[in-house]
Amino acid sequence: MTKNFIAAIVRNRAHFIHRLKVLAPGLAALMLTAGCQTDSVFLPAAQPGAVKTPDIITLREGDVLKITFPGNANLNTTQAVRRDGMISMPLVGELKAVGKTLKQLESELLDLYSTQLVSKEVTVELQSSTYPVYVNGSVLRPGKIMSDRPLTAFEAIMEAGGPDYAKANLKGVVVIRQEGGSSRKFILNLKLVMEGKSGEPFYLKPGDTVYVPEKFNWF
């Protein structure tokens, strides 16, 4: 009877461990996503000629703008967006630039200078821009990364020294983004990217945090 009792305990323990292993991915995802909106991002296999462009990035403090008036070169200027989000334009004075796209700023400048331009044309170019993203978790050099170009989640991880291959779970990379006063989480399977099977890069926005979780170890 004692032997049968011990055998039953062993069988129950093995069954319990098996069930936990089956449920673990779902439990881990639930803990990661509790309290905020979560989006699972599926990165399909690469298609010939398929290229996904990054979202439009609005102007930020520190961006350097080149503003050109083809019909009046005296108004041309190159300057950085100040800490207060403003730029200073000849004749019209202070103008808010932060939060606007290049096209929106061009349109506003055309309205402001409408009575002073012979050629109704103005061009706003972004000459340089840097913005921070943060990478932590199972990477070799976690911390803040400053980028001056559109950056994907995979590129950010590589900028942080790459994943710690002994620990990193690239199937469940989390991107945390603040939008409109709330937090969103995107779950990415970057193992597909590592294997060259994904053709849709996930572009980061300023201030995004990329978290590379560890693989789940039972013992």
C-alpha positions in Angstrom: 0.0 0.0 0.0 2.8 2.4 0.8 4.5 1.7 -2.5 1.2 2.4 -4.4 0.7 5.6 -2.4 4.2 6.9 -3.2 3.7 6.0 -6.9 0.5 8.0 -7.0 2.3 11.0 -5.5 5.0 10.8 -8.2 2.4 10.5 -11.0 0.4 13.5 -9.6 3.6 15.6 -9.3 4.6 14.8 -12.9 1.1 15.7 -14.1 1.2 18.9 -12.2 4.5 20.0 -13.6 3.3 19.1 -17.1 0.2 21.3 -16.7 2.3 24.2 -15.4 4.6 24.0 -18.4 1.6 24.1 -20.7 0.0 27.0 -19.0 3.2 29.0 -18.3 3.3 31.1 -21.6 -0.3 32.3 -21.0 0.4 33.1 -17.3 3.6 35.0 -18.2 1.7 37.0 -20.9 -1.1 37.8 -18.4 1.4 39.1 -15.8 3.2 41.3 -18.4 0.0 42.8 -19.8 -2.1 43.4 -16.7 -3.2 46.9 -16.2 -2.7 48.2 -19.8 -3.7 47.7 -23.4 -1.8 45.0 -25.2 -1.3 44.4 -28.9 0.1 41.2 -30.2 2.1 42.1 -33.3 2.5 39.4 -35.8 5.5 39.8 -38.1 4.7 37.7 -41.3 7.2 36.1 -43.5 9.0 38.5 -45.8 7.4 39.2 -49.2 9.3 40.3 -52.3 9.3 44.1 -52.3 7.4 44.4 -49.1 8.6 47.4 -47.1 6.9 49.0 -44.2 7.7 52.7 -43.6 7.8 54.0 -40.0 5.0 56.1 -38.5 5.3 59.9 -39.1 7.3 61.4 -36.3 6.4 64.8 -35.1 8.9 67.5 -34.4 10.6 67.6 -31.0 12.8 69.8 -28.9 16.4 69.8 -30.4 15.4 69.0 -34.0 17.3 71.1 -36.5 15.2 72.5 -39.3 16.2 74.0 -42.6 13.4 76.3 -43.8 13.7 77.5 -47.4 11.6 80.1 -49.3 12.4 79.7 -53.0 10.8 83.0 -53.8 12.6 85.0 -51.1 16.0 83.8 -50.0 16.2 86.5 -47.3 13.7 84.5 -45.3 15.7 81.3 -45.4 16.9 80.0 -42.0 18.4 77.0 -40.3 17.7 76.6 -36.6 17.0 74.1 -33.7 13.7 73.8 -32.0 14.2 75.4 -28.6 13.4 73.8 -25.2 10.1 75.7 -25.1 9.1 74.1 -28.4 9.4 77.3 -30.4 11.4 78.6 -33.4 11.9 82.3 -34.3 11.0 83.3 -37.9 12.0 86.6 -39.7 9.1 89.1 -39.8 6.5 86.9 -38.0 8.4 86.2 -34.8 7.8 83.2 -32.5 6.2 80.0 -33.9 5.5 76.7 -32.1 7.1 73.7 -33.9 6.9 70.9 -31.4 4.2 68.4 -32.0 3.8 69.3 -35.7 4.8 67.3 -38.8 7.0 68.9 -41.5 3.9 69.3 -43.7 1.9 71.0 -41.0 4.7 73.4 -40.3 5.1 74.2 -44.0 1.3 74.9 -44.3 1.4 77.2 -41.3 4.3 79.1 -42.7 2.6 79.6 -46.0 -0.4 81.1 -44.3 1.8 83.4 -42.1 3.9 84.6 -45.1 1.0 84.6 -47.7 1.1 88.4 -48.3 4.9 88.5 -48.5 5.7 85.8 -51.0 5.7 86.1 -54.8 6.1 82.3 -55.1 3.7 80.5 -52.7 6.2 77.9 -51.7 8.1 77.0 -48.6 10.1 73.9 -47.8 10.9 72.5 -44.3 13.6 69.9 -44.0 14.6 68.0 -40.9 18.4 68.2 -41.0 19.1 66.3 -37.8 17.1 64.8 -35.0 17.9 62.6 -32.0 15.5 60.9 -29.6 15.7 58.4 -26.8 14.5 54.8 -26.5 15.2 52.4 -23.6 16.3 48.8 -23.8 16.4 46.5 -20.7 16.0 42.9 -19.7 18.2 40.1 -21.2 20.5 42.3 -23.3 24.2 42.8 -22.9 24.2 46.6 -22.4 20.8 47.7 -21.1 20.0 51.4 -20.9 19.1 54.5 -22.9 19.9 54.7 -26.7 19.9 58.0 -28.6 19.0 57.6 -32.2 19.1 60.1 -35.1 17.1 57.9 -37.5 14.1 55.6 -37.6 14.9 52.7 -35.4 13.2 49.2 -35.2 12.9 47.2 -32.0 15.3 44.6 -33.3 17.9 47.3 -34.2 17.5 48.8 -30.7 18.3 45.4 -29.1 21.4 45.1 -31.3 22.5 48.7 -30.3 22.2 47.5 -26.7 24.9 44.8 -27.4 22.4 42.2 -28.7 20.4 39.7 -26.7 21.9 37.5 -24.0 21.4 34.3 -25.9 21.7 32.1 -22.8 18.7 33.8 -21.2 16.8 35.9 -23.7 13.3 34.9 -24.9 13.1 36.6 -28.2 9.6 35.2 -28.9 8.1 37.5 -26.3 9.8 40.9 -26.6 7.7 43.7 -25.1 7.6 47.3 -26.4 6.0 49.7 -23.9 4.7 52.9 -25.3 3.1 55.9 -23.7 0.2 57.4 -25.7 -2.3 60.0 -24.7 -1.6 59.5 -21.0 -2.0 55.7 -21.1 0.3 52.8 -21.6 0.3 50.3 -24.5 2.3 47.1 -24.8 3.2 45.3 -28.0 4.3 41.7 -27.9 6.9 40.9 -30.6 8.3 37.6 -31.8 11.8 38.8 -32.8 13.1 35.2 -33.1 11.5 35.3 -36.6 13.6 38.4 -37.4 16.8 36.7 -36.2 16.0 33.8 -38.5 15.4 36.1 -41.4 11.7 35.1 -41.7 10.1 38.4 -41.0 9.7 41.3 -43.5 7.8 43.9 -41.4 10.0 45.8 -39.0 8.4 47.3 -35.9 9.5 50.9 -35.7 9.9 52.5 -32.3 8.7 56.0 -31.3 10.5 58.4 -29.0 10.5 57.3 -25.4 9.6 53.6 -26.2 10.9 51.0 -23.8 12.0 47.6 -25.2 12.0 44.7 -22.7 13.6 41.4 -23.5 12.3 38.8 -21.0 14.2 35.8 -19.8 13.4 32.2 -20.8 11.3 30.4 -18.2 13.4 27.9 -16.3 11.8 25.4 -14.0 15.0 24.2 -12.2 
